[in-house]
């Protein structure tokens, strides 16, 4: 079986990422677009484009029937869901297969098993993968609050079908539990169409470690190493890296072995990620499994030299995995920053606007997965992530240094982005020493505030800007603004 034409049921940087690999493999690509998102970079490289309709615009990528119809009408024989949207929707995966198309991802039955937090935890327990104490609504929703209280506080209440931190609530007392349940249920229903909840013991100051697994249709499952994803705001990742710093080799091996054991037992096929939390005492607990390609997959690609989208497409064509576990090699360190349209210094408030000027960073070991073009309008209709910036080097210290410089070189005028904030995180001594956990940003909030400008600096900057506006040609403005940013830093 071979894929000749691929429908990419996604947008922005991941659609471009998938399209480039598919075309390198000789596979034609079709990328959908919406009127509110008509300037995506993937549209410029796709072999064909298809307009979608829906209000709000995000609903266009959630209409599985319309996506399948568009794929069939454009002559595609496979659909790649990317991440987010319908990528972990078992019903969509099943409908794609029933329509005679190849779904580039795990089978619907595996998505149902591992994509649901409740069934996945129960499955993990049966296969000796440790989980935190918990209560869920699977059998007796009327007693959920009582059983959650019995687990003990603090608790983490979240949707059984959710992901990306949507609707998660930390609860530290019984009085706060009813409101947390109401909020978590409403958010879960809004984002995932499923209001079932799970409450688990909240581990204080945990590290968030995940393992990239891959399975093929011939019964083989391997791992491609772990990633550290502890730098988060509102349960959403901002910085990811591989390998995880300051992780004992024995603990790393136990986590990776557990991930492979879990995926093998599930009959897992294609790309997936087993996520865990690691306590300050070195205990690890299964958190969830993402049955799709992760946002942060580039750091694994950088340290292994592998193309995970190519692996996805080859496995979807019933090919065996290209490597055995013993043949996988890791080199150096890779770190990824998510470039978001938000004001990190004002409580991570999302921003909108038009990208008036775009300057992409370059340099040794630098990769910039960009999801916007110059002139594009950034709206509140979609996720705030505009791009991903990744640095790879022989050592973690050098990767940090390269990434800090690349953040300074990243230019997006017209919309507020979080590049300065990310640079301050990378420069923090605790981050540089590998002393990170999911509470890092809150604990170091005061130290991560931007330095105040002095009056002399303001006057100097105004003078530079005035001179630039009088003397510089438009083609020189990116260099002028980059110099101004570097001068301040």
C-alpha positions in Angstrom: 0.0 0.0 0.0 1.3 3.4 -0.9 0.0 6.9 -0.3 -0.1 9.0 -3.5 -2.0 12.1 -2.3 -2.3 13.3 1.2 -5.0 15.6 2.7 -3.6 17.5 5.7 -6.5 18.2 8.0 -4.7 21.0 9.9 -3.3 24.5 9.5 -0.3 26.8 10.2 3.1 25.4 11.0 2.2 21.7 11.4 0.5 21.7 8.0 3.6 23.1 6.4 5.8 20.7 8.4 3.8 17.7 7.1 3.6 19.0 3.5 7.3 19.4 3.2 8.1 15.8 4.2 5.2 14.4 2.1 6.4 16.2 -1.0 10.0 15.1 -0.4 8.7 11.5 -0.4 6.9 12.1 -3.7 3.4 12.4 -2.1 1.2 15.1 -3.4 -0.5 17.4 -0.8 -3.8 19.1 -0.3 -4.1 21.8 2.4 -7.5 23.3 3.5 -8.0 26.9 4.4 -10.6 29.2 5.9 -11.3 32.8 4.8 -10.0 34.0 8.2 -6.8 32.1 7.8 -6.1 32.4 4.1 -2.4 33.4 4.3 -0.9 30.3 6.0 2.6 29.3 4.8 1.4 25.8 4.0 -0.9 27.1 1.3 2.1 28.5 -0.6 3.8 25.1 -0.8 0.8 22.7 -1.1 0.1 21.1 -4.5 -3.6 22.0 -4.0 -5.7 23.9 -1.6 -9.3 23.6 -0.6 -11.5 26.2 1.1 -13.4 25.2 4.3 -16.4 27.0 5.8 -17.6 27.4 9.3 -18.3 29.8 12.1 -16.5 30.2 14.3 -13.6 29.4 12.0 -12.1 26.7 14.2 -15.3 24.7 13.6 -14.1 24.1 10.0 -11.3 21.9 11.2 -13.7 20.1 13.6 -16.2 19.1 10.9 -15.0 15.6 10.2 -17.6 14.8 7.6 -16.7 17.9 5.6 -12.9 17.2 5.8 -13.4 13.6 4.6 -15.6 14.8 1.8 -13.0 17.4 0.8 -10.3 14.8 0.8 -12.3 12.4 -1.4 -13.3 15.2 -3.8 -9.7 16.2 -4.2 -8.6 12.6 -5.0 -6.7 12.0 -1.8 -6.1 8.5 -0.5 -4.9 9.4 3.0 -5.5 12.0 5.8 -2.9 13.3 8.2 -4.6 15.0 11.2 -1.6 16.8 12.6 -2.1 17.7 16.3 -5.1 19.2 18.0 -8.5 19.4 16.3 -9.6 15.9 15.3 -6.2 14.2 15.7 -7.3 12.2 18.8 -10.9 11.7 17.8 -11.6 8.0 17.5 -14.8 8.7 15.6 -13.0 10.7 13.0 -10.3 8.0 12.6 -13.0 5.4 12.2 -14.9 7.5 9.6 -11.7 8.1 7.6 -11.1 4.3 7.4 -14.8 3.6 6.6 -14.5 6.1 3.7 -11.7 4.0 2.2 -8.9 6.4 3.2 -5.8 5.8 5.2 -5.7 7.6 8.6 -2.1 8.6 9.4 -2.2 7.7 13.1 -3.2 4.8 15.4 -6.3 2.7 14.8 -9.6 4.1 16.2 -9.8 1.3 18.8 -6.4 2.3 20.2 -7.3 6.0 20.2 -10.5 5.1 22.2 -8.4 3.0 24.7 -5.5 5.4 25.2 -7.0 8.7 24.3 -9.4 8.6 27.1 -7.7 9.4 30.4 -10.0 7.1 32.5 -9.6 4.0 30.4 -5.9 4.7 29.8 -5.2 4.9 33.5 -7.0 1.7 34.2 -5.1 0.0 31.3 -1.8 1.4 32.7 -2.6 -0.1 36.1 -3.2 -3.5 34.6 0.2 -3.5 33.0 2.2 -2.4 36.0 2.7 1.2 35.1 2.3 3.4 38.2 -0.5 5.9 38.4 -1.4 8.5 41.1 -4.4 7.8 43.4 -7.6 9.0 41.6 -11.4 8.9 41.2 -13.4 9.1 38.0 -16.9 9.4 36.8 -16.9 6.2 34.8 -19.1 4.1 37.0 -20.8 6.4 39.6 -20.8 10.1 38.6 -23.2 10.9 41.5 -20.5 10.0 44.0 -17.6 11.6 42.2 -17.1 14.5 44.5 -17.2 12.2 47.6 -14.7 9.8 46.1 -12.5 12.6 44.9 -12.4 14.0 48.5 -11.4 10.6 49.8 -8.3 10.6 47.5 -7.0 13.6 49.4 -5.9 17.1 48.7 -4.4 18.7 46.7 -6.3 17.3 43.7 -6.1 17.9 40.0 -9.5 17.8 38.3 -9.6 17.5 34.6 -11.6 16.2 31.6 -11.4 12.5 30.8 -11.2 13.3 27.0 -9.2 16.5 27.3 -5.7 17.7 26.6 -3.5 20.8 26.3 -4.4 21.9 29.8 -7.9 22.9 28.9 -10.2 22.9 32.0 -7.6 21.6 34.5 -8.2 22.8 38.0 -6.0 22.4 41.1 -8.1 22.0 44.2 -6.6 22.4 47.7 -9.7 22.1 49.9 -13.1 20.5 49.9 -14.8 23.9 49.9 -13.3 24.6 46.5 -14.1 21.3 44.9 -17.7 22.0 43.7 -16.7 25.1 41.8 -13.6 23.3 40.3 -15.8 20.5 39.1 -18.3 22.9 37.4 -15.5 24.8 35.7 -13.6 21.6 34.5 -16.9 20.1 33.2 -17.9 23.2 31.3 -14.4 23.6 29.7 -14.2 19.9 28.8 -17.6 20.0 27.2 -16.7 23.2 25.3 -13.4 22.0 23.9 -13.9 18.2 23.6 -17.6 17.6 23.6 -17.2 15.3 26.6 -17.9 16.4 30.2 -16.7 13.3 32.0 -14.1 14.2 34.7 -11.2 12.6 36.5 -9.6 13.7 39.8 -6.1 12.6 40.7 -3.7 13.4 43.5 -1.8 16.5 42.6 1.9 15.9 43.0 3.6 19.1 44.2 6.6 20.4 42.2 6.6 17.6 39.6 8.7 17.3 36.5 6.7 16.6 33.3 8.6 13.9 31.4 7.3 12.3 28.2 8.5 9.5 26.0 8.2 9.4 22.2 7.0 5.9 21.2 6.5 4.4 17.7 4.8 1.2 16.7 4.3 -0.5 13.3 1.6 -2.8 12.0 4.1 -5.7 12.3 3.9 -5.8 16.1 7.1 -3.8 16.9 7.2 -0.9 19.3 10.2 1.2 20.2 11.0 4.5 21.9 12.9 7.5 20.6 13.9 8.9 24.0 12.3 11.3 26.5 11.5 15.0 26.5 11.4 17.4 29.5 8.3 19.6 29.3 8.1 21.1 32.7 8.2 24.8 31.7 4.5 25.5 31.5 1.9 28.1 32.0 -1.7 27.2 32.7 -0.8 23.5 32.2 0.4 24.3 28.6 4.0 23.8 27.6 6.3 26.6 26.6 9.7 25.0 26.5 10.6 21.4 25.8 13.9 19.7 25.5 15.6 16.3 24.9 17.3 14.7 26.7 15.8 15.7 30.0 18.5 17.3 32.2 19.5 16.0 35.6 17.5 12.8 35.1 19.2 9.7 36.6 20.0 7.1 33.9 18.2 4.3 35.8 15.0 6.4 36.2 15.2 7.4 32.5 15.4 3.7 31.5 12.5 2.7 33.8 10.3 5.4 32.3 11.1 4.5 28.7 10.7 0.8 29.4 7.2 1.5 31.0 6.2 3.6 27.9 7.2 0.8 25.5 5.4 -1.8 27.7 2.2 0.2 27.7 2.2 1.0 24.0 3.0 -2.7 23.1 0.2 -3.9 25.3 -2.2 -1.6 23.6 -1.1 -2.8 20.1 0.0 0.7 19.3 0.7 1.7 15.7 2.2 5.0 14.5 3.5 7.9 16.6 2.5 8.4 20.2 3.7 10.0 23.4 3.4 8.5 26.9 3.4 11.4 29.5 4.5 11.0 33.1 5.1 13.2 36.1 8.1 12.7 38.3 8.0 13.6 41.9 10.9 15.3 43.7 11.7 12.0 45.4 12.1 10.2 42.0 8.8 8.4 41.8 7.1 8.5 38.4 3.4 8.2 37.5 1.6 7.7 34.2 -0.3 10.8 33.3 -1.8 10.2 29.9 -1.0 9.1 26.4 -1.2 11.4 23.4 -2.3 9.3 20.4 -0.8 11.7 17.8 2.3 13.6 16.8 3.3 16.1 19.5 3.9 19.8 19.1 7.4 19.3 20.5 8.4 16.4 18.2 11.2 18.5 16.6 13.5 18.2 19.6 13.4 14.4 19.2 14.1 14.8 15.5 17.1 17.0 16.2 18.8 14.7 18.7 18.0 11.5 16.7 18.4 12.9 13.1 15.1 11.2 12.2 12.0 12.6 10.4 9.0 11.5 12.5 6.5 12.6 9.9 8.3 10.4 7.4 8.1 7.5 9.9 4.4 8.2 10.3 3.7 8.0 6.6 5.8 4.9 6.1 4.1 3.1 9.0 0.7 4.2 7.6 1.8 2.4 4.4 2.3 -0.8 6.4 6.1 -0.6 6.2 8.0 -1.8 9.2 9.8 0.7 11.5 13.0 1.8 9.8 15.2 1.1 12.9 15.3 -1.3 15.8 15.6 -0.1 19.3 19.3 -0.9 19.4 19.9 1.1 16.2 18.5 4.4 17.5 21.2 6.9 18.4 20.9 10.2 20.2 23.3 13.1 19.7 23.7 16.3 21.8 20.8 18.4 23.2 17.8 20.1 21.6 15.5 22.7 23.1 12.3 24.1 21.7 10.5 27.4 22.5 6.9 28.0 21.5 6.5 31.5 20.0 3.1 32.7 21.1 1.1 35.8 20.3 0.7 36.9 23.9 2.0 39.4 26.5 3.8 37.1 28.9 4.5 40.1 31.3 0.8 40.9 31.6 -0.4 37.5 32.7 0.0 35.7 29.3 -2.8 37.7 27.8 -3.3 36.8 24.1 -2.7 39.5 21.5 -3.9 40.0 18.0 -2.8 42.2 15.1 -1.2 42.0 11.7 2.4 40.8 11.2 3.9 43.9 9.7 7.4 42.7 9.6 8.8 39.1 10.0 12.4 38.2 10.4 13.4 34.6 10.9 16.4 33.5 12.9 19.2 31.6 11.3 22.5 30.0 12.5 24.1 26.7 13.2 21.7 24.2 14.8 18.7 26.5 14.5 15.3 25.4 13.2 12.3 27.7 12.9 9.0 26.0 12.2 6.9 29.1 11.3 3.1 29.2 11.0 2.6 32.8 9.8 3.6 35.0 6.9 4.4 38.7 6.8 1.2 40.6 6.3 -1.0 37.8 7.9 -3.6 38.8 10.5 -3.3 37.1 13.9 -6.8 36.7 15.3 -8.4 35.2 18.4 -10.0 32.6 16.2 -7.2 30.1 16.6 -4.5 29.0 19.0 -2.0 31.7 19.9 1.1 29.7 18.8 2.7 31.3 15.8 5.9 29.4 15.5 8.4 27.0 17.1 12.0 27.8 17.5 14.4 24.9 18.1 18.2 24.9 18.8 20.4 21.8 18.7 24.0 21.6 19.8 26.6 19.1 21.2 25.9 20.2 24.7 22.9 21.6 26.6 24.8 24.8 27.5 25.6 25.5 23.8 22.0 24.7 22.8 20.7 27.3 25.4 23.2 29.9 24.1 22.1 29.3 20.5 18.5 29.5 21.4 18.9 32.7 23.4 20.5 34.4 20.4 17.9 33.0 18.0 15.1 34.4 20.2 16.8 37.9 20.0 17.0 37.4 16.2 13.3 36.5 15.8 11.4 39.6 14.6 7.6 39.8 14.6 6.4 43.4 14.5 2.7 44.2 14.7 1.7 41.7 17.3 3.1 41.1 20.8 5.0 37.8 21.1 6.7 36.1 24.1 10.3 35.9 22.7 11.8 38.3 25.3 10.1 36.3 28.1 11.4 33.0 26.8 14.9 34.5 26.6 14.7 35.4 30.3 13.6 31.9 31.2 16.5 30.4 29.4 18.9 32.8 31.1 17.6 32.0 34.6 20.3 30.2 36.7 17.7 27.5 37.8 16.8 26.7 34.2 20.4 26.6 33.2 21.2 24.1 36.0 18.2 21.9 35.0 16.3 22.6 38.3 12.9 22.8 36.6 9.4 21.6 37.5 5.9 22.6 36.5 5.8 25.3 39.1 8.9 27.0 37.8 7.3 30.1 36.2 5.1 30.9 39.2 7.9 30.3 41.7 10.4 32.6 39.8 7.8 35.1 38.6 9.4 38.1 40.2 12.9 37.2 38.8 11.5 36.8 35.3 10.0 40.3 35.1 11.6 42.5 32.4 14.3 45.0 33.3 12.9 48.5 33.5 14.2 51.0 30.9 16.3 53.9 32.2 15.5 57.4 31.0 18.8 57.4 29.1 17.9 54.2 27.3 14.5 55.5 26.3 16.1 58.7 24.9 18.7 56.7 23.0 16.1 54.3 21.6 13.9 57.2 20.4 17.0 58.7 18.7 17.8 55.4 17.0 14.2 55.0 15.8 14.0 58.6 14.5 17.3 58.1 12.6 16.0 54.8 11.2 12.8 56.4 10.0 14.7 59.2 8.2 17.6 57.4 6.7 16.8 53.7 6.3 15.2 52.0 3.3 12.3 49.7 3.9 14.5 46.7 3.1 16.9 47.6 5.9 14.2 48.0 8.6 14.4 44.4 9.8 18.2 44.8 10.5 17.6 48.1 12.2 14.9 46.7 14.6 17.0 43.6 15.3 20.0 45.8 16.2 17.7 47.9 18.5 16.6 44.7 20.3 20.1 43.3 20.6 21.3 46.7 21.9 18.7 46.6 24.7 19.5 43.0 25.6 
